[in-house]
Amino acid sequence: MHQHAPAIPRLGIAAFRTGTEILHGLAFHGKATVFPQSVGLAATWNPALLTAVGEVVSKEVRERHDREPDVGLNVWGPVVNLLRDPRWGRNEEGYSEDPRLTAELATAYTRGLSDPADGSRERLITAPTLKHFLAYNNETEKAHLSSQVRPRVLREYDIRPFERVVASGTVSGVMPSYNKVNGRPSHLSPYFRELRRCQPELAVFSDAYGPIGTVEYSGYYDDRPHAYAAAVRAGLDSFTCEFDDPTNTLEALRSAISLGMLSERDVDRSVARLLAMRIRLGEFDETPGSPRKVEGGRLAESAAHRDVARAAARQAVVLLKNDPLTDGHSVLPLTPGRLRRVSVVGPFAQQLFSDWYSGIRPYEVTLLDALREDLREAAVCFVPGVDRVAFEIEGSGGFLSVGDSPGQPVICRDVEPVGPAQCFDVIDWGSDVVSFKSGAGSGYLSEQQDGTLSLDPVGPHGWQVRETFRLVPDGELWLIQATESGRFLTLEDGTQGALTMSATDRSRALGLRRHLMSSAQESIAIEARDSDAVIVTVGTHPLVNGGERYDRMDLGLAAAQEAAVRAALAANPATVVVIFSGHPVTVPDLAEQVPAMLWTSHGGQETGRSLSEILLGRYSPTGRLQQTWYRSTRDLGSIFDYDIIKSGKTYLYFPDTPLFPFGHGLSYSSFHYGPPEVSQTEVLPEDQVNLRVKVANHGPYDTAEVVQLYVRPLSPQVPRPVRELLAFRRVEIAADAAETVSFSVPVSELAFWDVASGHYAVAPGEYQLMVGRSCADIVGDVTLTVRGTPPGPRSLSHALIRASDFDDYEGIEIVDETKAAGDAVQPVSDAGWLLFRDVDLEDGTGLCTARLTRYGTGAAAVRLRLDHPEGKDIAVVALTAESSAGRWDTVHAPLTAEASGRRHVYLVLEGPVRLASFALGPEPVRRGE
C-alpha cells in the first residue's frame, strides 16, 4: 500500500512502483517522444489522434520498464480537472474548460495507454490514473483552502469528466487533489465510492505527501493513524509518501489497526484492488508473447513515433486571426516563391521551452530551424527582439562579465571597450520578471542555492526556477534580485571579487548602471522594413509565468513583448504574431491591430516544423480553442470562486463577448454549412435524436473542419448554460467536396442536476440545437421539443433534506457535517441566506425541524422567510447558549399560519450556526431511516 511496494519473494511478488508521469509523453526517464502540452493536444479536437499518442507513450513506458523495472507501469495522467480559470498555474496540464471535450479526449488518450493491440480489456499495456480528484484549480494555498462547490456545479461540471472516463473502462486509478472540497480533504472524499460504482476495481493513489497533508497542512486530523485510517476507509489504496521509504506509512497503518480504526478487511480491499491492476498488467503471466509486451529498441527515435509527434504538433496550432491587408489578400499563408527576405523575431523562435512534466526530447525543431530549411531560396533573418544591456558596477569602473563556458562563475572585470561577454539580453517574461542571457552565447545567468552565480545553457527550468530575476530601481541605479530566493546581487570582496546573490536586504545590494547597447524596438524596425514578411514570436514561459507551485495573476504578455510586436507592425504591415503559451492570454489591443495571429502550446519536439508548414501554406490550420480567451482578467473574478454558474465563468455561463470564443479556429479553406436536419422534432427523455448537416469545402485545401453541436434550453426554470457542447466531429473534407456529418445524441444528455430530487432530470420544453464553427459562430439551428410532465412544487416535508441542496445562496459556504460524510452550510460572516424555490407548504401547519450545531460563541439561529431574504419570519430555529460547539442537535420551531401555498422559502443563517438538514411540516425522519 506504499508507492514503493517491496518484493515478497515467498509469494512470487516482485517490487512495484506506482506513478510514472505521462502527461504529454514519458517524463523524468531520459529521452522520450515529447508531444505538445495537454492543452495543446486538446486543441486538436481529435480523439483518434489522442489514442495514437497514448499508444506511443505506452510503448515507450513498456520499453523503458523492460530496461529499468523501477519505471512503473502504473502511469499518472491524464489531468481531467476542468480549466475553469486560465490563471491556474497548472492550466497547461488539463484539456479544456468543457466537461464533454475533456472526457472524450481523456478517454481516447487512456484507451491508447491501456489497450493492447488485440483489444483485450483483460490486459493492460499501462494502467492510467486520472488526476486530480476533485475541484482543483488553484495553486495558491491549495493544501489549506477549501473549494466551494455546490451540488449542481459538482455534478454537472467537476465530477462529470471523472465519471465518464472511469465508466469507459480505460483507466485503472484516480488520484485525489491536495485541496479540500466543501471543508473535507480530497484524500478523504466520500465520492470515491461513486466512482467505484462505475468501476469496482478502481484504485485510488494519493498525490505526493497528500495523506500527510491531512495532518500537517490542513490540520484535519491530529495524527497520522487517525488520518490514514480515515483515508483507507474512504477508499484510498496507495500512499505516496516520503519517497521510497514506507516506514512511517506502515507504522501509522499498523497503529490504526491496533487501535481498532482499521480492520484486516479494510486492508484486504485496498490490496486486492492494487493486485488486480498488477495482474492485468501481466506481472504474473506465464505465457510468453503477451499482447502487453512490446519490441525493444529506440522507440523515441523511430520514424513512426516521430510521425505521430509531427501530426500532433501540426493539429495543435490554432489560427486566431487572418485579416486581409490593404491589397485585399490575407497575410497567411505566406507564398514561399514570392519571399526574398523574412524576419523572425523573439526568443521563442530560437528555443523550445519545456514544462515540469516534459521528457527529454530526442531532437527538437525550432521555428527558426524549420523556416531556414523550408525557405532555402530566401534570407531568413533572426532578431532576438530584446534589449541588450551592459551593467556597470557603481564606483568600480567595471562591468558584470561572464567567462567563456557555461558553469563559470559570473565575475566583474575592468574592460574597455565593452564586448559581448559584458552584455546581456534581457528577456522580459512579464510581471517584472526577466532572464539575462549572455551576449557571448554561453547561457543564462543562474542563481545557485548557495548564492553563487553560474551560467545555465538551457534557461529557466526545474522545480525551483533559478534563472529569473527582477530589476529593482534604486534612484538612478538598479539592483538585481533573484525571484526564487529574494536575495540581491552583491560583491563578496573588493571591486574585483566574485559576485553572489547573497544580500538578504537591499541595503547590501550592489548598485548598477544600465547601459543600453542595442534597442529591441530599433533593431526590429530596421530589419522589418526590408522584409517581405515579419514573424514575431511572443508568449509565456511554462515555468516562469505560473506553475505547479503558484498561479498567475496576469494573463497579458510582457510589456516588452507587446512593444516588439508594435515595432514590427509599424515598420511592416505584413506582420504575423505567433503566441506560445500553455493558457489563454489577454491581448485585446494586439488582436485588433495585427492582421494575423496564431497560438500553439509548448512542449512538442515538432513545434517549429508544424508552424512553418502552416505559415507557408503547406498545411491548413485545423486547431480549435479548448478554452475561452478573455479580454481582461477582470472578466474572471476571483480564482477561488468555483461556482461557474453564479460567477459566470467559462463559455457555459460567460455573459459577455470574449476575445476569442471556445471552439474558435480559422482555416485557409472556406466551409459552407447546409441547414441542419433532425430525425424528429418532438422527443421523450428516453429517446435519441439524430441530426445531420452537410458541410462543403469551398477552399483550395484538403483539410479538416471541426463541426460543433451545441444546445440551450429556450425557457429554463433554473439557470442553465447559455450554450453547451453536445457533440463534435473532426471531419476531413477534400477541396471542392462535401461531407454529411451525423450526430446521434441521447435526449438524456440534455439533463441537469435536479437538487430537489437528487438526480439528473430532463426538463420538458423547447431546446435549440445549434451547429457551429465555435460556440459563438453558429451557422444553423433547429428547435427540439421534449415532451414530459413538468416538475411539481418542491416538498420539504416528511423527511429531512440536505441544506446544501439549495437553489441559490448568498454569503454561504459549504462545510463538512462530519469528518466521514455529509455536507452542512454556514454563513461566511455574520449572516447569509439559502433559497429553495417553488416549495409546497401544504396546509400551513406543522414544524420547522433543523439539524444544527454551532462553531463559535454567541447567538446562532436560522430564520425562515417567504419570497425574500428580508421578509417576515415564519419560523426561527435557534441554538441555546448551552449547546456545545460541534454537537449536532435536532431543534424544532412552529410555523406560522402564513406558511401555506406554493412559495419561495429563504433560510437566513445568523451567527456561528451550521445547518446540515431541515424539513417543514409534520415531524420528519432523516432520509434513509
N, C-alpha and C positions, 0 to 999 in steps of 0.2 A: 504493500500500500504506500510505498515511497517512490518518488520519481526514479531513483536508482535502486531497483529491486535486485537483491543479490541472488546468485545462483543457489539452487537447492539440489546438490548432486544426488542425494539419496532418492529423490523423486524424478530425476532426469530433467530438471527445470533449469534452464540457463539464466544468466543475468539478463535483465531487461531494463531499458531506459526509455522513459516517455519523453516526448517534447522535442521533435526536430522541426525547426521553423521552415515554413514553405510558403510564405505569403505570395511571392511572385517569383518563385524559384527556390531551390535549396540554399539555405543561408548558413553561414558560420562553419562550413566544412569544405573549404577550398573552392576550386573552380566549379562553376555550375552555370547552366543556361540562365541568364537573368532576363526576365520579361519586364514590361512596363509595370509600374506600381499597380496595386489592385484597382485603384481609382481609374487608372488608365486602361486596364483590361475591361473595366465596366463600360468605358466609353465606346467599346466595340459593339455593344448590344448584341453580342454574338455568342449564344450558349455553346454552339458546336465548337467554336474556337477555344472557349474556356475548357471544354472537355479535352481537346487536343493538348492544351497547355498542361492540364492535370496529368495526362498520360506521360508527357515528357518529364515532369517533375517526379512522378512516382518511379519511373525507370531510373532516374539519376539517384534518387534516395536508395533504391534497392542496390544499385551498383556500388554506391559508397558504403552501404551497410555490409555488403559481402566482403569488402576490404577492411572496414572498420566497424565491428559489431556495436560499438558504443553509439554509432549513428542510428538512433532508434527508428522503428517503423511506425510508431505512433507519431503522426505528424500534426503540428499545431497550425491550423488555418483551415478555411479562410476566416477573416473577420466579417461578421454579418451585422455588426452594430450599424444602425441606420445613421446616415450622415445628416442629422437634423440641423447642425450648426457647423459651417465650414471653418470656424475658428478653433475647433477641436484640434489639439496638437497631433493626433493620430488620424486625421481625416484621410490621408493617402492610403491607409491600411484597409479602409472599407470600400464598398462598391458604390452605394447610391443612397440618396435620401428616400427612395421609394421601396416599400416592402416587397412588391412583386418582382421588380427588376433585380433586387438583391437576392431574393430567394431563387429565382431561375438561374442566375449566373453562379451562385454558390453551389446549387445542386449540380450544375454542369461541371464545375471545377472538381467537386468532390467525387463525382462519378469517374472522372478521369484519374483521380488519385487512387481510388479504391478498387475499381473493377478490373479484373484481369482480361486478357484477350478473349477468353472463351465466354465472357459474360456471366460467369457463375457468381451469384451473390453469396454463396457459402465461402468463397475465397476472397482474400484481400491482397492487393499489392501493397498498399499502405493503409493505415487506419486514421482518417482525418478527424480532427477535433475542432468544432466551431468555437470561435471567440467573439465576444466576451459577454456572458450572460449575467446582467441584463441592464438596459437603460444606462449606457456608459458613453458619455460624450464630453467629458471634461477631464483634464489632467490636474488642474489647479485643485489642491486639497481633495483629490479623488478618494483617498483612503479614509477621509474624515467626514466628507459630506454625504448627504442622502439625496438621491434623485427622487423628486416628487412626481409620481406617475399615477394618475387616476385610472380607474378600470378601463374606460373606453380607449385611452391612449395606449395603455399596456396591451390590451387585446388586439386592437386594430392596427397598432404600429409596432411597438418594441418587440413583442413576443412572436409576432407573426412570421418573420423570416426564419427564426429558430425552429418553430413548429413545422414549417413547410419543408425545410431541408431535412430535419430529423425524420419526418414522415416519409420522405423519399427513399430512406434506407441506405443512403450513400455515405453516412457518417457513422463513426463509432463512438464519438465522445463530444462533450461540451465542456467549456471552461468558464467558470464564473468570473466576474469582474471584481475589481478591488472595492468599488463603491458600495454604499448601502442603497437599497431601494425601499422607499417608504419606511425608513427607520431601521431596517434589518439588513445586516451584511449579506451581500450576494452569495457568499460561500455557505450561507445557511438558508438559501432560498427554498420556500415551500413549492416553487414552480418546477423544480426538478422532477417531481412526481408526475406533473402533467406532460412533460417531455417524454417520460418513460411510458406513458400510455400510447404514444406513437411508436416507441421502440423500447421494449422492456430491457434489453441488454445494453442500453446506452450507458457508457461510463462517464463519470464526472471527474475531471482533472483540475486540481487547483492551479491558480496562477502562482508565480514565484512568490513565496512568503505570504500568500493570501491568508491561509489559516492563522498564521502568527499575527497578522494584522487585526484579526478579530479581538485580539487581546491587547497588542501593543499600540495599534493605531486608533481604532475606533473605541477601544475600551469596552466592547460589548460584553465580554466575559472577563473575569478576574484572573483566570489561569488557563493554561493550555489543556489540561484534562477535560474541563468542562466545555471549552470551546471546540476541541477536536471531537468529543463525543457528540455534541450538537451537530457538528458538520457531517459526521458519518450518518447520524440518524436522518438528517435532511437529505442525504443522498450522495455526499462526497465520497469518492473511492480512492483517489490517489493524491498524496501530499507532495507538493513541490516545495520543499523547504530545506534550507541550509545545504544547497548543492548536493554533493554525493554522500553526505553524512546523515544517515537515518536515525542516529542515536536518540536525539531529543524527541523526534516524532514518535518513535516506538515507545519511548518511556511514557509520553503523555497518553498514548492509546492504552498501554498496559495499566496505567493508573486509573484510567476511565473504566476499564473492565473490572479492576479490583474494587472500585468504589460502586459498582453496580450501575454505572451510567451507560455502559455498552455491554451487549451480550455477544456470545460466540456467534449467534445467528446474524447479528448486525455485521460482524466482520466477514462472515462467510458470504453474505450477499455482495459486498464490495469485491472480495477476492474472486468470486465466481464471474462477475462482470469483466474484470481485468483478464482473467484467464480465458474467458470466451473470446475476447478480442485476439489474444495471442494464438489461440487455436485457429481462428480464421486467417491469421497471418501466415500460418503454415509452420509454426515453430515446432510442432510435434508430428509433422508429416513424416512418413517413412517412404513414400513413393517419390522417386526422382522424377524430374521433368515436370514439376508442379507449375501450373499456369502463373504462379506468383513469382517464379524465377525469371530473371532477365539475363540476356547475354552481357558478359562483362565487356569492358573496353572504355574508351574515352568518349562517352556519350555526349558530354557537354560540348565537344568539338566536332560532333558529327554533322553532316550536311542536313540530315533530317531534322535535328533539333534546331539548327540554325534557321531552317526554313519556317518553322513554327514561330520562332522568335521574331523573324522578319515580318511575318503576316500579322502578329500581334501588335508590333510597333507601328506598322502601317495603318492598321484599322483603329488604333487608339488616337490618331490625330483628328482633331475637330476643327473644321473651318468655321470660324465665328463670324467673319465678315469678309465680303469681297465686292466692294462697290466699284463702279466704273469711274475712270478718270475723265478729264475734260474731252478726250477724243472718243468717249463712248465705250471704250474697251475696259474690262476689268484688269486689275494688276495681275491677278493669277488666273490661269497658270502662266508662268514665265515661259517664253519661247526660246529654247537653247540656241537655235540658229541665228537669232537676232541679238544675242547678248555678246557684246565685246568686253564689257567690264561689269563685274558685280562686286559690291561692297558688302561684307559680312561684319556685323558689329556686335560686340558684347562677349563677355567671358563664357556664356552658356553655349556659344557656337564652338568653342575650342576645347571644352571639357565636359564630360558627363559626370554628374554628381550622384552619389549613392545615399540611400537612406539606411537606417539601422538594420533593417531586415533584408538588405541586398546581399546576394552571394558575390563571389569574385568572378567578374566577367571573364570568360576565356579570351575574349577580344572585345573591342568596342569601336564603333564608328561614330565620330562626331559629325555635326552638321558641316563644319568646315572641311573635314576629310572627304565627305561624300560629295560636296559641291565641287571641290577641286578635281575629284575623279570623274564626275559627270559632265563638267564643263571644261574639258581639256583645251578647247579651242578659244576659251575666253580667259581673261585675267580675273581671278577671284582674290580680292584683296581683303585682308583681315584688319580690323580696327578694334583694339581692346575696348574702346568706349568707356574708359575710366580715366580719372585724373592720375597723372604720375607726379609724385611729390618727393622732395628730399627734406629730411628733418635735421635741422641744425640744433645742436645741444647748446642751450643758452650759457654763455660765459666760458665755453670751452674752445670755441673755434673749430670744433669737429662736428661730424655728422654721424647719424646712425649708419652703420655699414654692415654688410654681410660678407661671409667668406665665399670660397669658390665651390663648396659642395654642400648638399643637404646634410643637416645634422650639426653643422659647425655653429658654435655659439655666435650670436649677434654681438658685435663689438663696435667701439667708437674709434675712428681714426681721423687724423688730420689729413685732408685730401684737397687737392687743387689741380685741375677743376673737378667738380662733382661728376662721377661716372655712373654707369648702370648699377654698380654694387652699392651705391649710396641712394639709389632711387627705389621707390615702392609704388606699385599700382594699388590704388585704394579702391577696393571692391565694396560697394555700398549695398548691404542686404536690407536696409530699411530699419526703422525703429532705433536709429542711431548706432547700429551695429555695422562694423566694417571688418574686412580682412586686408592684410598687407601682403601683397605678392611681390617678391624680389624682382627688381628690374633686370637683374642678372640672370633671371630664369632659373634660379636654384630653389624655388619653393616658397611656401607661405610661412610667415612669421608665426611661431607657435610657442605658447607658454607651457612649460612642463610643470608637473605637480610640485616640484621643489622650488619653483620660481625662476629657474634658468630658462633661457631662450634658445630656440633652435629653429631650423628651417624644415618644414614638412613638405614633401613633394606632392602630396595628394590634395591638401586643403582641408577645410572643415570636415571632420569625420569623427566617429567614435561616440561612445555613450556620453562622455564628457568632452564637449567641443572646446578645444583649446587654441583654435586658430582664429578666434574672433575677438574684437576689441572695440572700445569706444574712444573717440577723440573728444576729450573734455576741455572746453575753453577755460583759460585762466588768464584773464586780461588779454594782452597781445600774444600770449603764448598758448601752447596746447599741451595737455597731459594725455598719456596713453594708459588706459585702464583695461585690464583683462575682464571679459564678460563672465568667464567661468568662476574665477576666484575673487574678482572685485579688487585685486591688487593693482598698484600703479607701477609704471616703469621708473626705475631709479638706477643710479650709478653706484656700484659697490665700493670702489676706492679710486679717488683721484679722477682726473679728467680723461685718462686713457684706460680706465679699468673696464671690467665686464659689466654689461647691462643686464639687470634682472628685473623680474616682476615681483618685487618683494616689499614694496612700500604699502603698508596697510592703510595709510591715510594720505590724503593729497598734500599734506604739509611736507612730506619727504619725497614727493614725486618730482621727477625730472621735467623741467620746463623745456619746451621745444619750439623752435620757429619753423613754420611750414613754408617751404618754397615750392611754388607750382612750376614744375619743369615742363609739363605739357598738359594742355586742357583737353578734356574729353570732348566737349562740345565743338571746340575749334577743329580738332583732328577729324571728327566725324563730318563736319561741314565741308572741309577741304576735300575729303575722299568722296563724299556723296555727290558733289556737284558734277563730277566727271563720270559717273556710273550710270549704266542703263537701268539698274535696279539696286535698291538697298534693302538688306535683310537685317533687321535689328532684333537681337535675342535678349529677352528680359525674363525675369521670373523670381522665384524664391528658392532658397536652399532647403532641402528636405530635413536638415538637422539644425539649421540656424533659425529659420522662420517657423518655429513650432516644433514639437517633437513629443516623444513619449513622456517626457518629464514636465512639459509646460505647453500651455495653449498660446495661440497667437491672438493678440487683441486688435491687430490691424491687418486688414486684408488687402491693403493697397500695395503698389510697387514702391520700391525705394525712390526717393526724390531724384537721385542722380540717374536712375534708370529712365524715369519719365522724361527727364531733361535730355537724355541721349536720343530718345525717340523724336522729341520735338526738334532737336538739332538736325537730325536726318531728314525729317519731313519738310523743314523749312528750306533745305538745300535741294531736295529732290522729292517731288510728289509721288514717284513710284516707289514708295516705302512700304515694306511688309513687316509686320511685327509678329514674332513667334514667342509665345509665352510658355515657359517651363514652370510647372508647379504641381503640387500634389493636392491642390484645393482651388476653389474659385477665387478670383482676385477682383477687387473693386477698381475698375479703370474706366469710369463713365466718360471722362474727357477724352482719353485716347481712343476709346471706341467710337466716339463721334468724329474724331479728326483723321485718324489713319484710314486709308482705303481698304487695307486687307489685314486680317488678324487671324492667327491660328493658335491653338492650345494643344499641348501634349504634356504628359506626366514625365517624371524622372524614371530612371531605372534601366530601361531596355538597352541591351547591347547594340541593337539595330536602330536606335533612335535617330541618328544622323542620316542614315540611308533612307529611312522611311520619310523623313521630312524632305529630303532632297527630291525623292521621287514625286512627292505631292507638289512641291513648289515648281518643279519643272514640267508638270503635267503628264508624267508617266503613269500616274495613278490618281483617280478622282477620290477626294477625301470622303470617307463614309462614317467617321466617328460622330457620336451624338453625346450631348451633355447628360451626365448622370446626376447632376446637381443644379440647382438654381444659382445663377450668378447675380448677386445683388448689386445695387448701385452704391450702397454705403453700409457700413457696419451698423448704422443707426436703424436699418431695416430689421435687425436681428433681435434687438432687446438683449436680455441677459443670457449669457451662455449657460447659466444654471437653471433656466426655465425650460423644463422638459414637457410642458403642456403645449404641444403644437397646435391644438385646437384653439385654446384661449389666447395664445401669443401670436397666432397667425404665421407659424413657421412652415417652411418647405413649400413646394409648389402646391401641395394639397390645400393649404389654408392661406397662403400669402395673398393679401387683397390688392396689392399694387402691381405696377408693371416693373418687372426686373430688368436688369441689363441684358441678360441672355436667359431665356426660359429653359426649364427642364425639357430634355429631348431635342434641343436645338442643335443643328449642324447642317452646313451647306454642302453643296456638291458642285462639280463642274458640269454636270448634266442637269437637265430640266425635266421634272417628273409631273405628269398630269394625272389627276385622280378623277375617276368617274364617280357617280353617285353611289353611296353605299346601299346595299340591299340586304334585308333580313329575311329569314325564313318565315317569321311570323311577328306580328306587331303586338299581339296580346299573349301573355305567358302566365304561368303559375310559378310559385317559388321553386318547385321541384323540377321545372322544365330546363331545357337547354336551348339557347338561342344561337343560330348560325348567321354570321354576317360575312359578306364578301364585297370586295371593291376591286375594280380594275385599275391598275397603275401602269401608265405608259411612260417609257423613257424617250423623251424628245431631244436628248442631247447627243453629243458625239462620243460618249464614253460607254463601254460596257462596265457597269458598276452596280453598286448595291444601294437600295433605298430601305430605310427603317420605317415601316408602316406602323403607326401607333394608334391604339384604340383606347379612348378614354370614356368615362361615364360620369354623369352627375344627375342626382335626383332633382326634379324640377320644383317640387314643393315639399321639401323635407320638414319633418316635425321636430327634428333635433339637428344640431349643427353637423353638417356633412361636408366633405371636401368640395371645393369649388370645381375641381375636376380630379379624377383618379385614374391612373393607368390600369386598364383592364386586361390588355394583352398587347403583344407586339410581335412583328415578324421582320427579320432582316432578309430581304429578297434580292437575289442577283438578277438584274434585268439587262439584256443586251441593248445596245444603241438601236433606236427606231423599232423597238419591240415593246410588248406589253405582257404583263402577267396578272392573273386574277389571284388576289390574296384573300384567303379564307380564315375566319376565326370561328371557333366553336367554344362558347362560353356558358358554363352552368349559371343559371339565374341566381343560384345561391351565392355567387361571387359578388352580388350587389348588397350583401348583408352588412349590417352594422352591429356593434355590440350593444345589446339592449340591457342597460343596467337594471331595469325593473325585473326582468326575468332571469338575468344572469346567463344569457345565451345569445348567440348570433340570431338575428331576425332580418327577414327581407320585408321591408315596409311596402305595402301596396301603393300604387301610384304610378306616375309617369317618370320615365328616365330618358335622358338624352344620351344616345350612343354617338360618340364623335370620333371620326377618323382624321388624323392629322400628321403633319411632319414634326410637330412638337406639341407640348401642352397648350401653347399659345397660337399655333398656326394650324387651325382646324380647317379642313378643306371639304368636309361633308358630314352630315349628321342625319340621324333618324330617331324618331321617338318610339320608345318601347313602353307598353303599359303592362304593369304587373298586377294581376288580379289577386284578391285575397280579402280577408276580413281585417279592417283597421283595428289596431290595438285599442282596448278599452282603457278606462282610467286605471291608474296605479293604486293598488291596495297596500296599505301599510298596517293592516290589522292581522290578527290571529297568530303571526309569527314574527319574531324579532328579525329585522333586516339590517344589513350592514350599513352603517352611516357613510362608509366610503363609496357606496353605490349611488351617489348624488348625481343630479343633472347639471348643476352649476354650483359655483362657490366663489367666495372672496375672502381673503385673509385666513385661509385654512391650510394646514399641512397634514399629510397622512403619515401616521406613525405605526409602529408595531403594537398589536394588542398584547401578545405575549412573545417571548423570545422564539418560540417554536412556530407559531402560526397566527394568522388573523391580523386584520388592519383596524385601526382606530383613527379618529381625527381629533385635532386640537387647533385652537386659534394660534396664528403666528405671533400676535402680540396680545392686546387686551381683549380683542373680540374679532369674530369672523362669522360668516354665515354659510349655510348649505341650502340649496334649493332642490325640492322634489316636486316635479311638475305634474299637473293634472291628477291629483290624488282624490280618490273617492273616500270622503269622510263618513259615508254611510249615514246613520241616523243621528250623528252628532253626540252620541253618548259614549261613555267609557273612559279609558285612562290613556295617559301617555306613559309608557314604560320605557325606561332607558337603562342601559348598562354603562356605568360611568366610573371613572376614577379621577383622582387629582394628581398633578405633578408638581405642585408647589403650595404655598400658603395663600390664604385669602379666599374671598368669596368665589365660588365656582358653580356655574349654573348653565342650563340650556333652556332658552326661551323659544316656544313655538309660536309662529305668527303666520297669518294668511296673506298671500298675494304680494307682500312687500316685506323686506327685511326690517323696516322700521314701523311695521304695522302694530296692531294691538295684540298683546299676549293672549293666546288661547290656553296656554299651559306653561308652567315654569317648573322644571325639574332641577332641583338643587342638591348639592352635597353639603352635609353639615360640617361644621368646623372640626368635628371629631373624626371624620372619615380620613383614613390613612392613605398617604400617597402610595400609588402602586397597587392598592387593593381594590378590586373591581366590585362595585355594589350595584344591585338592581333597584332602581328608585322609581316610584310611581307618583303621578300627579293627575288630578282630574282635568278633563277637557271641559271648556265652557260650552254653553248651549249654542254659541255661534258657529261651532265647528261642525258644519254639515255641508252636503253637496260636493261638487267637483271643484276643487280649489288648488292653487299652488301653495305648498307648505314650505315655509322657511324655518330653519333651525338656527338660532343665533347662539353661538358659544361665547360665554363671557368668563374671563378669569382662567386660572390654571386647571381647566377641565379637559378630560379626554372622553370622547364618546365612541363606543365600539358599535353599538346597535340600539335600535329602538323600535317601537310599534305604537300604533294608535288604535284604540278600540278596546274590546274585552282583554282581560289579562292574557298575554300571549305566552307561547313557549318558544324556546330557541329552536331555530331550524335544525333538523337532524335529531331532535329529542323526541 
